C-alpha cells in the first residue's frame, strides 16, 4: 500500500516538475533573444553612423559576418539568430528568429512581440 502511494506521488509530481523546468528554460531563451535584439539595435545604429553595411541576405544570420560576430559577443547569447526582415532604412530589424537548444524565439517589431516555441510543439515539425 505504501509503495502504491509513493508511486502515485511520483507520477503526480514529475510532470509538474518537468513543466517548471521547461518554463524556466523558455524564460532563459527569451532573455537571450532580448539580448540579441538589443545587440542588433546597437550594431545597426553603429553601422548607420558610419554608413556601413548591416544587412546582408547572402551571409549566415542575414547580417555581415563582422556584425554577426559583434552581435553574438555583445549579447553573450549561446544560441544562433537569423534576421528575417529589415526596415526600409536597412539598419532596423523588424523580424528575427533566435534558436537555443530545443527553444525557438520569434521576434516581431510591430507589434512588438516575442513568441517562444518548444521544439516538440512547433507547428510543422517533421517526425
C-alpha positions in Angstrom: 0.0 0.0 0.0 2.8 2.4 0.9 4.5 1.6 -2.4 1.4 2.4 -4.4 1.1 5.8 -2.6 4.8 6.6 -3.3 4.4 5.6 -7.0 1.2 7.7 -7.2 3.0 10.7 -5.7 5.9 10.3 -8.1 3.6 10.1 -11.1 1.8 13.2 -9.9 4.9 15.3 -9.1 7.3 14.6 -12.0 5.1 16.1 -14.9 4.7 19.3 -12.9 8.4 19.5 -12.1 9.3 18.9 -15.8 6.8 21.6 -16.8 8.5 24.1 -14.4 11.9 23.2 -15.9 10.7 23.7 -19.5 9.2 27.1 -18.5 12.4 28.2 -16.8 14.4 27.2 -19.9 12.0 29.1 -22.1 12.5 32.2 -20.0 16.2 31.9 -20.3 15.9 31.6 -24.1 13.6 34.6 -24.1 16.1 36.6 -22.1 18.9 35.7 -24.6 16.7 36.7 -27.5 16.1 40.1 -25.9 19.9 40.5 -25.5 20.3 39.7 -29.2 17.7 42.2 -30.1 19.5 44.9 -28.1 22.8 44.0 -29.7 21.2 44.1 -33.2 19.8 47.5 -32.4 23.2 48.9 -31.2 25.2 47.4 -34.1 22.6 48.7 -36.5 22.9 52.2 -35.1 26.7 52.0 -35.2 26.6 50.9 -38.9 24.2 53.7 -39.7 26.5 56.2 -38.0 29.5 55.2 -40.1 27.4 54.4 -43.3 28.5 50.8 -43.1 26.8 47.7 -44.4 24.5 46.0 -41.8 22.0 43.7 -43.6 23.4 41.1 -46.0 21.0 38.3 -47.0 23.8 36.3 -48.6 25.6 35.9 -45.2 24.7 33.5 -42.4 22.3 35.1 -40.0 21.3 37.8 -42.5 23.9 40.3 -41.5 27.5 40.9 -42.5 29.9 38.4 -40.8 31.6 41.1 -38.7 28.2 42.3 -37.5 27.1 38.7 -36.7 30.3 38.2 -34.6 29.8 41.5 -32.8 26.1 40.8 -32.0 27.0 37.3 -30.6 29.8 38.9 -28.5 27.7 41.8 -27.2 24.6 39.6 -26.4 26.7 36.7 -24.9 23.8 34.5 -26.1 24.8 30.8 -26.6 22.3 30.3 -29.4 22.1 31.5 -33.0 20.0 34.1 -34.8 18.7 34.8 -38.3 17.4 38.2 -39.4 14.2 37.6 -41.4 13.1 41.2 -42.2 14.6 44.6 -42.2 13.0 48.1 -42.2 13.4 50.2 -45.3 16.3 52.1 -43.8 18.4 48.8 -43.9 19.5 49.2 -40.2 16.4 48.3 -38.2 15.5 44.7 -37.7 11.7 44.1 -37.9 11.8 40.3 -37.5 14.3 37.8 -36.4 14.4 34.3 -35.1 16.7 33.1 -32.3 17.4 29.4 -31.7 18.8 27.9 -28.5 18.7 24.2 -27.8 15.1 23.0 -28.1 13.7 26.5 -28.0 13.0 28.9 -30.8 12.1 32.6 -30.2 10.4 34.7 -32.9 10.7 38.5 -32.6 8.5 41.0 -34.4 8.9 44.8 -34.1 5.4 45.8 -35.0 3.5 45.0 -32.9 6.4 44.3 -30.6 6.2 40.7 -29.6 8.3 37.7 -28.7 7.0 34.1 -29.1 8.8 31.2 -27.6 8.3 27.7 -29.0 9.5 24.4 -27.6 10.7 22.0 -30.3 8.1 19.3 -29.7 5.2 21.8 -30.0 6.4 23.8 -33.0 3.9 23.6 -35.9 5.2 21.8 -39.0 7.8 19.7 -37.2 8.5 16.5 -39.1 8.9 13.3 -37.2 
